[in-house]
Amino acid sequence: MDIPVIRFYLYANIQILLGGLFPLGVTSAPYHAYLGGVFSVLYVVGGSWAIVRMGAANTALLVVCGQVQSGVVLDIMDVEHIPNWELFSGVVLILGGVVLIQRQRR
């Protein structure tokens, strides 16, 4: 067996015996408290998949585009803020750049 596996097994069993493997209140947390972990795994797996197929620069552009889109959605949800064309033009320009770069690669 590998040393890190043995160490993990040993430390996990010690924590189980001491009763401190899970913090208090973990079982009473709402389900959406754990969605961050699920989305993080999907983000890492999606990034690894996209880098192989599109390249690092395009993947980074799509990440930035996703962040801009999230900002636009949050701005639209804001009651006091009226959406304008500048919000949507940033998303369209980034996506257009990714499409142009992908066409040139083929």
C-alpha positions as CSV (number, residue, x, y, z in Angstrom):
1,M,0.0,0.0,0.0
2,D,1.0,3.6,-0.6
3,I,2.0,5.7,2.4
4,P,-0.7,8.5,1.8
5,V,-3.4,5.8,1.7
6,I,-2.2,4.3,5.0
7,R,-2.0,7.8,6.6
8,F,-5.5,8.6,5.4
9,Y,-6.9,5.4,6.8
10,L,-5.1,5.9,10.1
11,Y,-6.2,9.5,10.5
12,A,-9.8,8.8,9.5
13,N,-10.1,5.9,12.0
14,I,-8.7,8.1,14.8
15,Q,-11.2,10.8,14.0
16,I,-14.0,8.3,13.9
17,L,-13.0,6.9,17.3
18,L,-12.7,10.4,18.8
19,G,-16.1,11.4,17.3
20,G,-14.9,14.3,15.3
21,L,-14.9,13.2,11.7
22,F,-17.9,15.4,10.9
23,P,-18.4,18.8,12.5
24,L,-21.6,19.4,14.4
25,G,-24.5,20.4,12.3
26,V,-23.4,18.8,9.1
27,T,-26.4,16.5,8.9
28,S,-28.8,19.4,9.6
29,A,-27.4,21.6,6.8
30,P,-29.8,22.2,3.8
31,Y,-29.0,20.3,0.6
32,H,-28.0,23.5,-1.3
33,A,-25.1,24.0,1.2
34,Y,-23.3,21.2,-0.7
35,L,-24.0,22.4,-4.2
36,G,-20.8,24.4,-4.2
37,G,-18.8,21.2,-4.1
38,V,-20.8,19.6,-6.9
39,F,-20.4,22.7,-9.1
40,S,-16.7,22.9,-8.3
41,V,-16.2,19.3,-9.5
42,L,-18.2,20.1,-12.7
43,Y,-16.1,23.2,-13.2
44,V,-12.8,21.3,-13.0
45,V,-14.0,18.4,-15.2
46,G,-15.5,20.8,-17.8
47,G,-12.3,22.9,-17.8
48,S,-10.1,19.8,-18.4
49,W,-12.4,18.6,-21.1
50,A,-12.5,22.0,-22.8
51,I,-8.8,22.7,-22.7
52,V,-8.0,19.5,-24.7
53,R,-10.6,20.3,-27.4
54,M,-10.4,24.1,-27.6
55,G,-7.1,25.2,-26.1
56,A,-6.3,27.1,-23.0
57,A,-6.9,30.6,-24.3
58,N,-10.5,29.8,-25.6
59,T,-11.3,28.0,-22.4
60,A,-10.1,31.0,-20.3
61,L,-12.3,33.3,-22.6
62,L,-15.3,31.1,-22.0
63,V,-14.7,31.2,-18.2
64,V,-14.6,35.0,-18.4
65,C,-17.7,35.0,-20.6
66,G,-19.5,32.8,-18.0
67,Q,-18.6,35.3,-15.3
68,V,-19.8,38.2,-17.3
69,Q,-23.1,36.4,-18.1
70,S,-23.5,35.7,-14.4
71,G,-23.0,39.4,-13.7
72,V,-25.6,40.3,-16.4
73,V,-28.1,37.9,-14.9
74,L,-27.5,39.3,-11.4
75,D,-27.9,42.9,-12.8
76,I,-31.1,42.0,-14.5
77,M,-32.4,40.5,-11.3
78,D,-31.7,43.7,-9.4
79,V,-34.9,45.7,-9.1
80,E,-33.3,49.1,-9.3
81,H,-31.1,48.4,-12.3
82,I,-32.4,48.6,-15.8
83,P,-30.6,46.4,-18.2
84,N,-29.0,48.2,-21.1
85,W,-27.2,47.2,-24.3
86,E,-23.7,47.5,-22.8
87,L,-24.4,44.6,-20.5
88,F,-25.2,42.3,-23.4
89,S,-22.6,43.6,-25.8
90,G,-19.7,42.3,-23.6
91,V,-21.1,38.8,-23.7
92,V,-21.7,38.9,-27.4
93,L,-18.2,40.2,-28.2
94,I,-16.5,37.6,-26.1
95,L,-18.5,34.8,-27.6
96,G,-17.9,36.2,-31.1
97,G,-14.2,36.2,-30.4
98,V,-14.2,32.6,-29.4
99,V,-16.2,31.6,-32.5
100,L,-13.8,33.5,-34.8
101,I,-10.8,31.8,-33.2
102,Q,-12.4,28.4,-33.5
103,R,-13.1,29.0,-37.2
104,Q,-9.5,29.9,-37.9
105,R,-8.2,26.8,-36.2
106,R,-10.1,24.5,-38.5
